Amino acid sequence: MYLIFRCDCGRVLYAKKGVATRKCTCGKTIKVKSRRILQRVETAEDATYAVQKMQEEIYGESMFSTAEEFKQNKFLNQIDRKMKEL
């Protein structure tokens, strides 16, 4: 069983039941027992999916792009800058 909860910074996290602490990416160490549990799920995959969905509800959909898309956008931005200089 996995427990889903939030850090003070707002990030949604999960930890396996029985784990005492969990470290957030913001650097804070969180005592799992002192947190309000938002959801309980059975597997790590379910926990990952639930956290992802909760993060999307809070912050909107993620805007991840592939390396190829990033290179293409970077190239187009360079062209735009050069055009403005002219």
C-alpha positions as CSV (number, residue, x, y, z in Angstrom):
1,M,0.0,0.0,0.0
2,Y,1.2,3.5,-0.9
3,L,0.1,6.8,0.7
4,I,-0.2,10.0,-1.2
5,F,0.2,13.3,0.5
6,R,1.4,16.9,-0.1
7,C,4.6,18.7,1.0
8,D,4.4,22.3,2.4
9,C,5.7,23.5,-1.0
10,G,2.6,22.1,-2.7
11,R,4.2,19.1,-4.4
12,V,2.2,15.8,-4.3
13,L,4.3,12.9,-3.1
14,Y,3.9,9.2,-2.3
15,A,5.5,6.8,0.1
16,K,5.2,3.2,0.9
17,K,3.1,2.5,4.0
18,G,5.3,2.1,7.1
19,V,8.0,4.6,5.9
20,A,8.7,7.2,8.5
21,T,10.0,10.0,6.3
22,R,10.1,11.1,2.7
23,K,12.3,13.8,1.2
24,C,10.7,16.3,-1.2
25,T,12.5,17.7,-4.2
26,C,12.3,21.1,-2.5
27,G,14.7,19.7,0.1
28,K,12.3,19.3,3.0
29,T,12.2,16.1,5.0
30,I,8.6,15.2,5.7
31,K,7.3,12.9,8.5
32,V,4.7,10.8,6.7
33,K,2.6,10.1,9.8
34,S,2.1,13.8,10.5
35,R,0.6,14.4,7.0
36,R,-3.0,14.3,5.9
37,I,-3.3,11.3,3.5
38,L,-5.0,12.3,0.3
39,Q,-5.3,8.9,-1.2
40,R,-4.3,5.3,-0.7
41,V,-3.3,3.0,-3.6
42,E,-2.0,-0.6,-3.9
43,T,0.9,-0.4,-6.3
44,A,3.8,1.9,-7.0
45,E,2.5,2.3,-10.6
46,D,-0.9,3.4,-9.3
47,A,0.8,5.8,-6.9
48,T,2.8,7.3,-9.7
49,Y,-0.3,7.8,-11.9
50,A,-2.3,9.3,-9.0
51,V,0.5,11.8,-8.2
52,Q,0.8,12.7,-11.8
53,K,-3.0,13.4,-12.1
54,M,-3.1,15.4,-8.9
55,Q,-0.1,17.5,-10.0
56,E,-1.9,18.2,-13.3
57,E,-5.0,19.3,-11.5
58,I,-3.0,21.7,-9.4
59,Y,-0.5,23.1,-11.9
60,G,-2.1,22.2,-15.3
61,E,-0.8,19.7,-17.8
62,S,2.9,19.3,-18.1
63,M,4.6,20.8,-21.1
64,F,7.3,18.2,-21.7
65,S,8.8,18.0,-25.1
66,T,11.2,15.6,-26.8
67,A,14.8,16.4,-27.5
68,E,13.9,16.8,-31.2
69,E,11.1,19.2,-30.4
70,F,13.4,21.2,-28.2
71,K,16.1,21.4,-30.8
72,Q,13.5,22.5,-33.4
73,N,12.1,25.2,-31.1
74,K,15.6,26.4,-30.3
75,F,16.5,26.7,-33.9
76,L,13.3,28.6,-34.7
77,N,13.9,31.0,-31.8
78,Q,17.4,31.7,-33.1
79,I,16.0,32.5,-36.6
80,D,13.4,34.8,-35.0
81,R,16.0,36.7,-33.1
82,K,18.2,37.2,-36.2
83,M,15.2,38.4,-38.2
84,K,14.4,41.0,-35.5
85,E,18.0,42.2,-35.6
86,L,17.7,42.9,-39.3
